[in-house]
């Protein structure tokens, strides 16, 4: 495996993050519009009290992936949890163990912050991701996700 570094995002990573987000939405067969996103993400990611966090995956000094997450509260568990919004690594670097390292870092962070678990979702057609998550000890719950446009 090439040299890699998982680190907090910096403002000069935003252009690459925008490309990765576009690639991720295409991979998940979702609609994407870049209109105003960079500015909104910049404002939220670098706001001191933001609940949104983002790590980038730097491989051989190039950002080739990212993981974004938030802290949320579960009424069912009466406890905080980490919600992993996105985990995306460019296809040429999948299968190298980096994703497992990120899940381990998230789990350790959740324990440090006294969270009950880490939650996320992936499309049901993404069989490789589902197998990867299960291999890493994740449990699944079948649900249907809804979005109510505002």
Contact map, one row per residue, 1 for C-alpha under 8 A:
111000000000000000000000000000000000000000000000000000000000000000000000000000000000000000000001000000000000000000000000000000000000000000000000000000
111100000000000000000000000000000000000000000000000000000011000000000000000000000000000000000000000000000000000000000000000000000000000000000000000000
111110000000000000000000000000000000000000000000000000000011000000000000000000000000000000000000000000000000000000000000000000000000000000000000000000
011111000000000000000000000000000000000000000000000000001111100000000000000000000000000000000000000000000000000000000000000000000000000000000000000000
001111100000000000000000000000000000000000000000000000001110000000000000000000000000000000000000000000000000000000000000000000000000000000000000000000
000111110000000000000000000000000000000000000000000000111100000000000000000000000000000000000000000001000000000000000000000000000000000000000000000000
000011111000000000000000000000000000000000000000000000111100000000000000000000000000000000000000000000000000000000000000000000000000000000000000000000
000001111100000000000000000000000000000000000000000011110000000000000000000000000000000000000000000000000000000000000000000000000000000000000000000000
000000111110100000000000000000000000000000000000000001110000000000000000000000000000000000000000000000000000000000000000000000000000000000000000000000
000000011111110000000000000000000000000000000000000000000000000000000000000000000000000000000000000000000000000000000000000000000000000000000000000000
000000001111110000000000000000000000000001000100000000000000000000000000000000000000000000000000000000000000000000000000000000000000000000000000000000
000000000111111000000000000000000000000000000000000000000000000000000000000000000000000000000000000000000000000000000000000000000000000000000000000000
000000001111111110000000000000000000000000000000000000000000001000000000000000000000000000000000000000000000000000000000000000000000000000000000000000
000000000111111111000000000000000000010001000000000000000000000000000000000000000000000000000000000000000000000000000000000000000000000000000000000000
000000000001111111100000000000000000010000000000000000000000000000000000000000000000000000000000000000000000000000000000000000000000000000000000000000
000000000000111111110000000000000000000000000000000000000000001000000000000000000000000000000000000000000000000000000000000000000000000000000000000000
000000000000111111111000000000000000000000000000000000000000000001000000000000000000000000000000000000000000000000000000000000000000000000000000000000
000000000000011111111100000000000100010000000000000000000000000000000000000000000000000000000000000000000000000000000000000000000000000000000000000000
000000000000001111111110000000000000000000000000000000000000000000000000000000000000000000000000000000000000000000000000000000000000000000000000000000
000000000000000111111111000000000000000000000000000000000000000111000000000000000000000101000000000000000000000000000000000000000000000000000000000000
000000000000000011111111100000000000000000000000000000000000000000000000000000000000000000000000000000000000000000000000000000000000000000000000000000
000000000000000001111111110000010000000000000000000000000000000000000000000000000000000000000000000000000000000000000000000000000000000000000000000000
000000000000000000111111111000000000000000000000000000000000000000000000000000000000000000000000000000000000000000000000000000000000000000000000000000
000000000000000000011111111100000000000000000000000000000000000000000000000000000000000100000000000000000000000000000000000000000000000000000000000000
000000000000000000001111111111110000000000000000000000000000000000000000000000000000000000000000000000000000000000000000000000000000000000000000000000
000000000000000000000111111111110000000000000000000000000000000000000000000000000000000000000000000000000000000000000000000000000000000000000000000000
000000000000000000000011111111000000000000000000000000000000000000000000000000000000000000000000000000000000000000000000000000000000000000000000000000
000000000000000000000001111111000000000000000000000000000000000000000000000000000000000000000000000000000000000000000000001001000000000000000000000000
000000000000000000000000111111100000000000000000000000000000000000000000000000000000000000000000000000000000000000000000000000000000000000000000000000
000000000000000000000000111111110000000000000000000000000000000000000000000000000000000000000000000000000000000000000000000000000000000000000000000000
000000000000000000000000110011111000000000000000000000000000000000000000000000000000000000000000000000000000000000000000000000000000000000000000000000
000000000000000000000100110001111100000000000000000000000000000000000000000000000000000000000000000000000000000000000000000000000000000000000000000000
000000000000000000000000000000111110100000000000000000000000000000000000000000000000000000000000000000000000000000000000000000000000000000000000000000
000000000000000001000000000000011111110000000000000000000000000000000000000000000000000000000000000000000000000000000000000000000000000000000000000000
000000000000000000000000000000001111110000000000000000000000000000000000000000000000000000000000000000000000000000000000000000000000000000000000000000
000000000000000000000000000000000111111100000000000000000000000000000000000000000000000000000000000000000000000000000000000000000000000000000000000000
000000000000000000000000000000001111111110000000000000000000000000000000000000000000000000000000000000000000000000000000000000000000000000000000000000
000000000000011001000000000000000111111111000000000000000000000000000000000000000000000000000000000000000000000000000000000000000000000000000000000000
000000000000000000000000000000000001111111100000000000000000000000000000000000000000000000000000000000000000000000000000000000000000000000000000000000
000000000000000000000000000000000001111111110000000000000000000000000000000000000000000000000000000000000000000000000000000000000000000000000000000000
000000000000000000000000000000000000111111111000000000000000000000000000000000000000000000000000000000000000000000000000000000000000000000000000000000
000000000010010000000000000000000000011111111100000000000000000000000000000000000000000000000000000000000000000000000000000000000000000000000000000000
000000000000000000000000000000000000001111111110000000000000000000000000000000000000000000000000000000000000000000000000000000000000000000000000000000
000000000000000000000000000000000000000111111110010100000000000000000000000000000000000000000000000000000000000000000000000000000000000000000000000000
000000000000000000000000000000000000000011111110010111000000000000000000000000000000000000000000000000000000000000000000000000000000000000000000000000
000000000010000000000000000000000000000001111111010000000000000000000000000000000000000000000000000000000000000000000000000000000000000000000000000000
000000000000000000000000000000000000000000111111110000000000000000000000000000000000000000000000000000000000000000000000000000000000000000000000000000
000000000000000000000000000000000000000000000111110000000000000000000000000000000000000000000000000000000000000000000000000000000000000000000000000000
000000000000000000000000000000000000000000000011111000000000000000000000000000000000000000000000000000000000000000000000000000000000000000000000000000
000000000000000000000000000000000000000000011111111110000000000000000000000000000000000000000000000000000000000000000000000000000000000000000000000000
000000000000000000000000000000000000000000000000111110000000000000000110000000000000000000000000000000000000000000000000000000000000000000000000000000
000000000000000000000000000000000000000000011000011111000000000000011110000000000000000000000000000000000000000000000000000000000000000000000000000000
000000010000000000000000000000000000000000001000011111100000000000011100000000000000000000000000000000000000000000000000000000000000000000000000000000
000000011000000000000000000000000000000000001000000111110000000001111000000000000000000000000000000000000000000000000000000000000000000000000000000000
000001111000000000000000000000000000000000000000000011111000000001110000000000000000000000000000000000000000000000000000000000000000000000000000000000
000001111000000000000000000000000000000000000000000001111100001111100000000000000000000000000000000000000000000000000000000000000000000000000000000000
000111100000000000000000000000000000000000000000000000111110001111000000000000000000000010000000000000000000000000000000000000000000000000000000000000
000111100000000000000000000000000000000000000000000000011111111110000000000000000000000000000000000000000000000000000000000000000000000000000000000000
011110000000000000000000000000000000000000000000000000001111111100000000000000000000000000000000000000000000000000000000000000000000000000000000000000
011100000000000000000000000000000000000000000000000000000111110000000000000000000000000000000000000000000000000000000000000000000000000000000000000000
000100000000000000000000000000000000000000000000000000000111111000000000000000000000000000000000000000000000000000000000000000000000000000000000000000
000000000000000000000000000000000000000000000000000000000111111100000000000000000000000000000000000000000000000000000000000000000000000000000000000000
000000000000100100000000000000000000000000000000000000011110111111000000000000000000000000000000000000000000000000000000000000000000000000000000000000
000000000000000000010000000000000000000000000000000000011110011111000000000000000000000011001000000000000000000000000000000000000000000000000000000000
000000000000000000010000000000000000000000000000000000011100001111100000000000000000001111000000000000000000000000000000000000000000000000000000000000
000000000000000010010000000000000000000000000000000001111000001111110000000000000000011110000000000000000000000000000000000000000000000000000000000000
000000000000000000000000000000000000000000000000000001110000000011111000000000000001111100000000000001000000000000000000000000000000000000000000000000
000000000000000000000000000000000000000000000000000111100000000001111100000000000001111000000000000000000000000000000000000000000000000000000000000000
000000000000000000000000000000000000000000000000000111000000000000111110000000000111110000000000000000000000000000000000000000000000000000000000000000
000000000000000000000000000000000000000000000000001110000000000000011111000000000111100000000000000000000000000000000000000000000000000000000000000000
000000000000000000000000000000000000000000000000001100000000000000001111100000011110000000000000000000000000000000000000000000000000000000000000000000
000000000000000000000000000000000000000000000000000000000000000000000111110000011110000000000000000000000000000000000000000000000000000000000000000000
000000000000000000000000000000000000000000000000000000000000000000000011111001111000000000000000000000000000000000000000000000000000000000000000000000
000000000000000000000000000000000000000000000000000000000000000000000001111111111000000000000000000000000000000000000000000000000000000000000000000000
000000000000000000000000000000000000000000000000000000000000000000000000111111100000000000000000000000000000000000000000000000000000000000000000000000
000000000000000000000000000000000000000000000000000000000000000000000000011111000000000000000000000000000000000000000000000000000000000000000000000000
000000000000000000000000000000000000000000000000000000000000000000000000011111100000000000000000000000000000000000010000000000000000000000000000000000
000000000000000000000000000000000000000000000000000000000000000000000000111111110000000000000000000000000000000000000000000000000000000000000000000000
000000000000000000000000000000000000000000000000000000000000000000000000111011111000000000000000000000000000000000110000000000000000000000000000000000
000000000000000000000000000000000000000000000000000000000000000000000011110001111100000000000000000000000000000001111000000000000000000000000000000000
000000000000000000000000000000000000000000000000000000000000000000000011110000111110000000000000000000000000010000111110000000000000000000000000000000
000000000000000000000000000000000000000000000000000000000000000000001111000000011111000000000000000000000100010000101110000000000000000000000000000000
000000000000000000000000000000000000000000000000000000000000000000001111000000001111100000000000000000000000000000000111000000000000000000000000000000
000000000000000000000000000000000000000000000000000000000000000000111100000000000111111000000000000000000000000000000111000000000000000000000000000000
000000000000000000000000000000000000000000000000000000000000000000111100000000000011111000000000000000000000000000000001100000000000000000000000000000
000000000000000000000000000000000000000000000000000000000000000001111000000000000001111100000000000000000000000000000000000000000000000000000000000000
000000000000000000000000000000000000000000000000000000000000000011110000000000000001111110000000001000000000000000000000000000000000000000000000000000
000000000000000000010001000000000000000000000000000000000000000011100000000000000000011111000000000000000000000000000000000000000000000000000000000000
000000000000000000000000000000000000000000000000000000001000000111000000000000000000001111101100001000000000000000000000000000000000000000000000000000
000000000000000000010000000000000000000000000000000000000000000110000000000000000000000111111100000000000000000000000000000000000000000000000000000000
000000000000000000000000000000000000000000000000000000000000000000000000000000000000000011111100000000000000000000000000000000000000000000000000000000
000000000000000000000000000000000000000000000000000000000000000000000000000000000000000001111100000000000000000000000000000000000000000000000000000000
000000000000000000000000000000000000000000000000000000000000000100000000000000000000000011111111000000000000000000000000000000000000000000000000000000
000000000000000000000000000000000000000000000000000000000000000000000000000000000000000011111111111000000000000000000000000000000000000000000000000000
000000000000000000000000000000000000000000000000000000000000000000000000000000000000000000001111111000000000000000000000000000000000000000000000000000
100000000000000000000000000000000000000000000000000000000000000000000000000000000000000000001111111000000000000000000000000000000000000000000000000000
000000000000000000000000000000000000000000000000000000000000000000000000000000000000000000000111111110000000000000000000000000000000000000000000000000
000000000000000000000000000000000000000000000000000000000000000000000000000000000000000000000111111111000000000000000000000000000000000000000000000000
000000000000000000000000000000000000000000000000000000000000000000000000000000000000001010000111111111100000000000000000000000000000000000000000000000
000000000000000000000000000000000000000000000000000000000000000000000000000000000000000000000000111111110000000000000000000000000000000100000000000000
000000000000000000000000000000000000000000000000000000000000000000000000000000000000000000000000111111111000000000000000000000000000000000000000000000
000001000000000000000000000000000000000000000000000000000000000000100000000000000000000000000000011111111100000000000000000000000000000000000000000000
000000000000000000000000000000000000000000000000000000000000000000000000000000000000000000000000001111111110000000000000000000000000000100000000000000
000000000000000000000000000000000000000000000000000000000000000000000000000000000000000000000000000111111111000000000000000000000000000000000000000000
000000000000000000000000000000000000000000000000000000000000000000000000000000000000000000000000000011111111100000000000000000000000000000000000000000
000000000000000000000000000000000000000000000000000000000000000000000000000000000100000000000000000001111111110000000100000000000000000000000000000000
000000000000000000000000000000000000000000000000000000000000000000000000000000000000000000000000000000111111111000001100000000000000000000000000000000
000000000000000000000000000000000000000000000000000000000000000000000000000000000000000000000000000000011111111100000000000000000000000000000000000000
000000000000000000000000000000000000000000000000000000000000000000000000000000000000000000000000000000001111111110000000000000000000000000000000000000
000000000000000000000000000000000000000000000000000000000000000000000000000000001100000000000000000000000111111111111100000000000000000000000000000000
000000000000000000000000000000000000000000000000000000000000000000000000000000000000000000000000000000000011111111110000000000000000000000000000000000
000000000000000000000000000000000000000000000000000000000000000000000000000000000000000000000000000000000001111111100000000000000000000000000000000000
000000000000000000000000000000000000000000000000000000000000000000000000000000000000000000000000000000000000111111100000000000000000000000000000000000
000000000000000000000000000000000000000000000000000000000000000000000000000000010000000000000000000000000000011111110000000000000000000000000000000000
000000000000000000000000000000000000000000000000000000000000000000000000000000111100000000000000000000000000011111111100000000000000000000000000000000
000000000000000000000000000000000000000000000000000000000000000000000000000010111000000000000000000000000000011001111100000000000000000000000000000000
000000000000000000000000000000000000000000000000000000000000000000000000000000011100000000000000000000000010010000111110000000000000000000000000000000
000000000000000000000000000000000000000000000000000000000000000000000000000000001111000000000000000000000110010000111111000000000000000000000000000000
000000000000000000000000000000000000000000000000000000000000000000000000000000001111000000000000000000000000000000001111100000000000000000000000000000
000000000000000000000000000000000000000000000000000000000000000000000000000000000011100000000000000000000000000000000111110000000000000000000000000000
000000000000000000000000000000000000000000000000000000000000000000000000000000000000100000000000000000000000000000000011111000000000000000000000000000
000000000000000000000000000000000000000000000000000000000000000000000000000000000000000000000000000000000000000000000001111101001100000000000000000000
000000000000000000000000000100000000000000000000000000000000000000000000000000000000000000000000000000000000000000000000111111000000000000000000000000
000000000000000000000000000000000000000000000000000000000000000000000000000000000000000000000000000000000000000000000000011111100100000000000000000000
000000000000000000000000000000000000000000000000000000000000000000000000000000000000000000000000000000000000000000000000001111100000000000000000000000
000000000000000000000000000100000000000000000000000000000000000000000000000000000000000000000000000000000000000000000000011111111100000000000000000000
000000000000000000000000000000000000000000000000000000000000000000000000000000000000000000000000000000000000000000000000000111111110000000000000000000
000000000000000000000000000000000000000000000000000000000000000000000000000000000000000000000000000000000000000000000000000001111111000000000000000000
000000000000000000000000000000000000000000000000000000000000000000000000000000000000000000000000000000000000000000000000010001111111100000000000000000
000000000000000000000000000000000000000000000000000000000000000000000000000000000000000000000000000000000000000000000000010101111111110000000000000000
000000000000000000000000000000000000000000000000000000000000000000000000000000000000000000000000000000000000000000000000000000111111111000000000000000
000000000000000000000000000000000000000000000000000000000000000000000000000000000000000000000000000000000000000000000000000000011111111100000000000000
000000000000000000000000000000000000000000000000000000000000000000000000000000000000000000000000000000000000000000000000000000001111111111000000000000
000000000000000000000000000000000000000000000000000000000000000000000000000000000000000000000000000000000000000000000000000000000111111111100000000000
000000000000000000000000000000000000000000000000000000000000000000000000000000000000000000000000000000000000000000000000000000000011111111000000000000
000000000000000000000000000000000000000000000000000000000000000000000000000000000000000000000000000100100000000000000000000000000001111111000000000000
000000000000000000000000000000000000000000000000000000000000000000000000000000000000000000000000000000000000000000000000000000000000111111100000000000
000000000000000000000000000000000000000000000000000000000000000000000000000000000000000000000000000000000000000000000000000000000000111111110000000000
000000000000000000000000000000000000000000000000000000000000000000000000000000000000000000000000000000000000000000000000000000000000010011111000000000
000000000000000000000000000000000000000000000000000000000000000000000000000000000000000000000000000000000000000000000000000000000000000001111100000000
000000000000000000000000000000000000000000000000000000000000000000000000000000000000000000000000000000000000000000000000000000000000000000111110000000
000000000000000000000000000000000000000000000000000000000000000000000000000000000000000000000000000000000000000000000000000000000000000000011111000000
000000000000000000000000000000000000000000000000000000000000000000000000000000000000000000000000000000000000000000000000000000000000000000001111100000
000000000000000000000000000000000000000000000000000000000000000000000000000000000000000000000000000000000000000000000000000000000000000000000111110000
000000000000000000000000000000000000000000000000000000000000000000000000000000000000000000000000000000000000000000000000000000000000000000000011111000
000000000000000000000000000000000000000000000000000000000000000000000000000000000000000000000000000000000000000000000000000000000000000000000001111100
000000000000000000000000000000000000000000000000000000000000000000000000000000000000000000000000000000000000000000000000000000000000000000000000111110
000000000000000000000000000000000000000000000000000000000000000000000000000000000000000000000000000000000000000000000000000000000000000000000000011111
000000000000000000000000000000000000000000000000000000000000000000000000000000000000000000000000000000000000000000000000000000000000000000000000001111
000000000000000000000000000000000000000000000000000000000000000000000000000000000000000000000000000000000000000000000000000000000000000000000000000111
